[in-house]
Amino acid sequence: LAKTTQPISMDSYEGQEVNITCSHNNIATNDYITWYQQFPSQGPRFIIQGYKTKVTNEVASLFIPADRKSSTLSLPRVSLSDTAVYYCLVGGYSGNTPLVFGKGTRLSVIA
Amino acid sequence: DADVTQTPRNRITKTGKRIMLECSQTKGHDRMYWYRQDPGLGLRLIYYSFDVKDINKGEISDGYSVSRQAQAKFSLSLESAIPNQTALYFCATSPAPYNEQFFGPGTRLTVL
C-alpha cells in the first residue's frame, strides 16, 4: 500500500478556502485517492475519491497532478462545522487489501 | 435507523475480563472491519472480513479475536482485557469489490 504523508494540523478562519495536501510518492498505477472526514467521537465519513485531474462534489474538490504523487483536498469557504480530522488514503478502488488510515490532518476553523 | 450499529456504545470493565463488542449492518455489504482509535493515532485496523468465511488479521490483532456470524454481524472479542486496550472502537462495512467504507457510531471501551 502506498504510504501517505499529510500535515498534522491546520488552522483556518471561517469563510476561507482550505487546501490540504497529501503526498503519496509510491502510488501504484491502479490506486485511487480517497479522503475521509471525521468529527470528534464519530466514525469517519467518505468525502471524495479520484484517480487523476480534478474531481468535484457538493462538499469538496480533489486536485491530482499528472504524476499523481500528491493530491490536494480543497474545502471552499469553510465554516466552524468543518472542524474535523481529514484522512488521505491511497489504494485500489477494488481489491482485496483494505485501505490504511494514517493519523490525518486536524483542521481547526476559527470564527 | 442507522445502517451500521454497534453495541454497547460505552463499556467500562476490569482487567482480565472477557469483553465482546458487536456490530450489525443493514447495508447488505459483504466486507466488514474493526478499527481502534487512540488519541492522536488515527485509526488502526484490527481485523477484517471480506465474506462470512473469510477472516483476516489487520495491523494490531494481538489480544483480539473476531467472529463473523452472518453477513450482517461481525463481533470483536477481547479475551482478557488489559488497560492499554482502552480506546474507541469502530466497525465499518464496504460493498465488495469497492473500498469505500461506512462506519458505525463507535464503542468507547475503558479497561480499569
HADDOCK unambig.tbl for C-alpha pairs under 7 A between the chains (distance, minus, plus):
assign (segid A and resid 42 and name CA) (segid B and resid 105 and name CA) 5.59 0.50 0.50
assign (segid A and resid 42 and name CA) (segid B and resid 106 and name CA) 6.63 0.50 0.50
assign (segid A and resid 43 and name CA) (segid B and resid 90 and name CA) 6.65 0.50 0.50
assign (segid A and resid 43 and name CA) (segid B and resid 103 and name CA) 5.22 0.50 0.50
assign (segid A and resid 43 and name CA) (segid B and resid 104 and name CA) 6.10 0.50 0.50
assign (segid A and resid 43 and name CA) (segid B and resid 105 and name CA) 5.71 0.50 0.50
assign (segid A and resid 43 and name CA) (segid B and resid 106 and name CA) 6.50 0.50 0.50
assign (segid A and resid 44 and name CA) (segid B and resid 103 and name CA) 6.37 0.50 0.50
assign (segid A and resid 45 and name CA) (segid B and resid 102 and name CA) 6.88 0.50 0.50
assign (segid A and resid 46 and name CA) (segid B and resid 100 and name CA) 7.00 0.50 0.50
assign (segid A and resid 93 and name CA) (segid B and resid 98 and name CA) 5.64 0.50 0.50
assign (segid A and resid 93 and name CA) (segid B and resid 99 and name CA) 5.85 0.50 0.50
assign (segid A and resid 94 and name CA) (segid B and resid 97 and name CA) 4.97 0.50 0.50
assign (segid A and resid 94 and name CA) (segid B and resid 98 and name CA) 4.42 0.50 0.50
assign (segid A and resid 94 and name CA) (segid B and resid 99 and name CA) 6.00 0.50 0.50
assign (segid A and resid 95 and name CA) (segid B and resid 97 and name CA) 6.23 0.50 0.50
assign (segid A and resid 95 and name CA) (segid B and resid 98 and name CA) 6.98 0.50 0.50
assign (segid A and resid 98 and name CA) (segid B and resid 99 and name CA) 6.87 0.50 0.50
assign (segid A and resid 101 and name CA) (segid B and resid 42 and name CA) 6.64 0.50 0.50
assign (segid A and resid 101 and name CA) (segid B and resid 43 and name CA) 5.65 0.50 0.50
assign (segid A and resid 101 and name CA) (segid B and resid 44 and name CA) 6.79 0.50 0.50
assign (segid A and resid 102 and name CA) (segid B and resid 42 and name CA) 5.63 0.50 0.50
assign (segid A and resid 102 and name CA) (segid B and resid 43 and name CA) 6.74 0.50 0.50
assign (segid A and resid 103 and name CA) (segid B and resid 40 and name CA) 6.75 0.50 0.50
assign (segid A and resid 103 and name CA) (segid B and resid 41 and name CA) 5.33 0.50 0.50
assign (segid A and resid 103 and name CA) (segid B and resid 42 and name CA) 4.04 0.50 0.50
assign (segid A and resid 104 and name CA) (segid B and resid 42 and name CA) 6.52 0.50 0.50
